[in-house]
Amino acid sequence: MVFIYGINNQIKTYQHFQSGMLQYFINS
């Protein structure tokens, strides 16, 4: 369970990073 939770957390972090980069490119 902890292993699956860790992967899920990594995916969420990656998606957050992607949306953050998108916002950065839109703003600049």
PyMOL Python script that loads the backbone (N, CA, C, O; Angstrom):
from pymol import cmd

cmd.read_pdbstr("""\
ATOM      1  N   MET A   1       0.834  -1.212   0.000  1.00  0.00           N
ATOM      2  CA  MET A   1       0.000   0.000   0.000  1.00  0.00           C
ATOM      3  C   MET A   1       0.866   1.259   0.000  1.00  0.00           C
ATOM      4  O   MET A   1       0.578   2.214  -0.720  1.00  0.00           O
ATOM      5  N   VAL A   2       1.919   1.257   0.804  1.00  0.00           N
ATOM      6  CA  VAL A   2       2.789   2.433   0.879  1.00  0.00           C
ATOM      7  C   VAL A   2       3.477   2.653  -0.468  1.00  0.00           C
ATOM      8  O   VAL A   2       3.658   3.791  -0.901  1.00  0.00           O
ATOM      9  N   PHE A   3       3.858   1.555  -1.127  1.00  0.00           N
ATOM     10  CA  PHE A   3       4.538   1.644  -2.419  1.00  0.00           C
ATOM     11  C   PHE A   3       3.611   2.284  -3.461  1.00  0.00           C
ATOM     12  O   PHE A   3       4.023   3.169  -4.211  1.00  0.00           O
ATOM     13  N   ILE A   4       2.367   1.826  -3.496  1.00  0.00           N
ATOM     14  CA  ILE A   4       1.387   2.376  -4.438  1.00  0.00           C
ATOM     15  C   ILE A   4       1.117   3.845  -4.116  1.00  0.00           C
ATOM     16  O   ILE A   4       1.014   4.671  -5.022  1.00  0.00           O
ATOM     17  N   TYR A   5       1.004   4.165  -2.847  1.00  0.00           N
ATOM     18  CA  TYR A   5       0.762   5.548  -2.429  1.00  0.00           C
ATOM     19  C   TYR A   5       1.914   6.443  -2.869  1.00  0.00           C
ATOM     20  O   TYR A   5       1.696   7.580  -3.289  1.00  0.00           O
ATOM     21  N   GLY A   6       3.132   5.934  -2.773  1.00  0.00           N
ATOM     22  CA  GLY A   6       4.313   6.699  -3.177  1.00  0.00           C
ATOM     23  C   GLY A   6       4.283   7.011  -4.665  1.00  0.00           C
ATOM     24  O   GLY A   6       4.591   8.129  -5.078  1.00  0.00           O
ATOM     25  N   ILE A   7       3.909   6.014  -5.471  1.00  0.00           N
ATOM     26  CA  ILE A   7       3.834   6.233  -6.922  1.00  0.00           C
ATOM     27  C   ILE A   7       2.730   7.243  -7.224  1.00  0.00           C
ATOM     28  O   ILE A   7       2.914   8.140  -8.047  1.00  0.00           O
ATOM     29  N   ASN A   8       1.587   7.099  -6.561  1.00  0.00           N
ATOM     30  CA  ASN A   8       0.474   8.024  -6.754  1.00  0.00           C
ATOM     31  C   ASN A   8       0.911   9.442  -6.419  1.00  0.00           C
ATOM     32  O   ASN A   8       0.561  10.389  -7.124  1.00  0.00           O
ATOM     33  N   ASN A   9       1.666   9.586  -5.358  1.00  0.00           N
ATOM     34  CA  ASN A   9       2.153  10.894  -4.927  1.00  0.00           C
ATOM     35  C   ASN A   9       3.112  11.484  -5.963  1.00  0.00           C
ATOM     36  O   ASN A   9       3.069  12.682  -6.241  1.00  0.00           O
ATOM     37  N   GLN A  10       3.972  10.643  -6.530  1.00  0.00           N
ATOM     38  CA  GLN A  10       4.911  11.103  -7.557  1.00  0.00           C
ATOM     39  C   GLN A  10       4.163  11.592  -8.785  1.00  0.00           C
ATOM     40  O   GLN A  10       4.524  12.615  -9.368  1.00  0.00           O
ATOM     41  N   ILE A  11       3.113  10.860  -9.184  1.00  0.00           N
ATOM     42  CA  ILE A  11       2.324  11.254 -10.355  1.00  0.00           C
ATOM     43  C   ILE A  11       1.658  12.596 -10.106  1.00  0.00           C
ATOM     44  O   ILE A  11       1.649  13.453 -10.989  1.00  0.00           O
ATOM     45  N   LYS A  12       1.102  12.791  -8.921  1.00  0.00           N
ATOM     46  CA  LYS A  12       0.456  14.068  -8.592  1.00  0.00           C
ATOM     47  C   LYS A  12       1.473  15.201  -8.604  1.00  0.00           C
ATOM     48  O   LYS A  12       1.182  16.294  -9.090  1.00  0.00           O
ATOM     49  N   THR A  13       2.664  14.943  -8.071  1.00  0.00           N
ATOM     50  CA  THR A  13       3.711  15.966  -8.052  1.00  0.00           C
ATOM     51  C   THR A  13       4.120  16.325  -9.474  1.00  0.00           C
ATOM     52  O   THR A  13       4.329  17.496  -9.789  1.00  0.00           O
ATOM     53  N   TYR A  14       4.236  15.303 -10.341  1.00  0.00           N
ATOM     54  CA  TYR A  14       4.623  15.534 -11.725  1.00  0.00           C
ATOM     55  C   TYR A  14       3.561  16.348 -12.460  1.00  0.00           C
ATOM     56  O   TYR A  14       3.887  17.253 -13.227  1.00  0.00           O
ATOM     57  N   GLN A  15       2.282  16.021 -12.223  1.00  0.00           N
ATOM     58  CA  GLN A  15       1.199  16.760 -12.862  1.00  0.00           C
ATOM     59  C   GLN A  15       1.176  18.209 -12.380  1.00  0.00           C
ATOM     60  O   GLN A  15       0.928  19.124 -13.165  1.00  0.00           O
ATOM     61  N   HIS A  16       1.432  18.413 -11.107  1.00  0.00           N
ATOM     62  CA  HIS A  16       1.483  19.758 -10.536  1.00  0.00           C
ATOM     63  C   HIS A  16       2.627  20.545 -11.172  1.00  0.00           C
ATOM     64  O   HIS A  16       2.483  21.727 -11.481  1.00  0.00           O
ATOM     65  N   PHE A  17       3.770  19.871 -11.363  1.00  0.00           N
ATOM     66  CA  PHE A  17       4.929  20.500 -11.997  1.00  0.00           C
ATOM     67  C   PHE A  17       4.599  20.897 -13.437  1.00  0.00           C
ATOM     68  O   PHE A  17       4.957  21.988 -13.881  1.00  0.00           O
ATOM     69  N   GLN A  18       3.914  20.008 -14.164  1.00  0.00           N
ATOM     70  CA  GLN A  18       3.541  20.294 -15.547  1.00  0.00           C
ATOM     71  C   GLN A  18       2.620  21.500 -15.627  1.00  0.00           C
ATOM     72  O   GLN A  18       2.838  22.383 -16.456  1.00  0.00           O
ATOM     73  N   SER A  19       1.608  21.555 -14.796  1.00  0.00           N
ATOM     74  CA  SER A  19       0.668  22.677 -14.824  1.00  0.00           C
ATOM     75  C   SER A  19       1.367  23.960 -14.403  1.00  0.00           C
ATOM     76  O   SER A  19       1.032  25.035 -14.902  1.00  0.00           O
ATOM     77  N   GLY A  20       2.333  23.867 -13.493  1.00  0.00           N
ATOM     78  CA  GLY A  20       3.105  25.025 -13.077  1.00  0.00           C
ATOM     79  C   GLY A  20       3.944  25.567 -14.228  1.00  0.00           C
ATOM     80  O   GLY A  20       4.038  26.780 -14.417  1.00  0.00           O
ATOM     81  N   MET A  21       4.556  24.664 -15.000  1.00  0.00           N
ATOM     82  CA  MET A  21       5.343  25.083 -16.161  1.00  0.00           C
ATOM     83  C   MET A  21       4.441  25.730 -17.203  1.00  0.00           C
ATOM     84  O   MET A  21       4.818  26.720 -17.830  1.00  0.00           O
ATOM     85  N   LEU A  22       3.261  25.174 -17.386  1.00  0.00           N
ATOM     86  CA  LEU A  22       2.303  25.725 -18.347  1.00  0.00           C
ATOM     87  C   LEU A  22       1.930  27.151 -17.956  1.00  0.00           C
ATOM     88  O   LEU A  22       1.903  28.043 -18.805  1.00  0.00           O
ATOM     89  N   GLN A  23       1.645  27.368 -16.685  1.00  0.00           N
ATOM     90  CA  GLN A  23       1.329  28.710 -16.189  1.00  0.00           C
ATOM     91  C   GLN A  23       2.510  29.645 -16.426  1.00  0.00           C
ATOM     92  O   GLN A  23       2.322  30.802 -16.803  1.00  0.00           O
ATOM     93  N   TYR A  24       3.721  29.152 -16.207  1.00  0.00           N
ATOM     94  CA  TYR A  24       4.922  29.967 -16.380  1.00  0.00           C
ATOM     95  C   TYR A  24       5.055  30.430 -17.833  1.00  0.00           C
ATOM     96  O   TYR A  24       5.368  31.591 -18.096  1.00  0.00           O
ATOM     97  N   PHE A  25       4.814  29.512 -18.772  1.00  0.00           N
ATOM     98  CA  PHE A  25       4.935  29.869 -20.183  1.00  0.00           C
ATOM     99  C   PHE A  25       3.821  30.815 -20.610  1.00  0.00           C
ATOM    100  O   PHE A  25       4.044  31.699 -21.437  1.00  0.00           O
ATOM    101  N   ILE A  26       2.635  30.641 -20.061  1.00  0.00           N
ATOM    102  CA  ILE A  26       1.511  31.523 -20.400  1.00  0.00           C
ATOM    103  C   ILE A  26       1.782  32.934 -19.880  1.00  0.00           C
ATOM    104  O   ILE A  26       1.473  33.918 -20.553  1.00  0.00           O
ATOM    105  N   ASN A  27       2.357  33.031 -18.687  1.00  0.00           N
ATOM    106  CA  ASN A  27       2.574  34.341 -18.068  1.00  0.00           C
ATOM    107  C   ASN A  27       3.734  35.104 -18.693  1.00  0.00           C
ATOM    108  O   ASN A  27       3.773  36.333 -18.631  1.00  0.00           O
ATOM    109  N   SER A  28       4.684  34.384 -19.298  1.00  0.00           N
ATOM    110  CA  SER A  28       5.876  35.056 -19.813  1.00  0.00           C
ATOM    111  C   SER A  28       5.777  35.396 -21.290  1.00  0.00           C
ATOM    112  O   SER A  28       6.711  35.965 -21.856  1.00  0.00           O
TER     113      SER A  28
END
""", "prot")
cmd.dss("prot")
cmd.show_as("cartoon", "prot")
cmd.util.cbc("prot")
cmd.orient("prot")
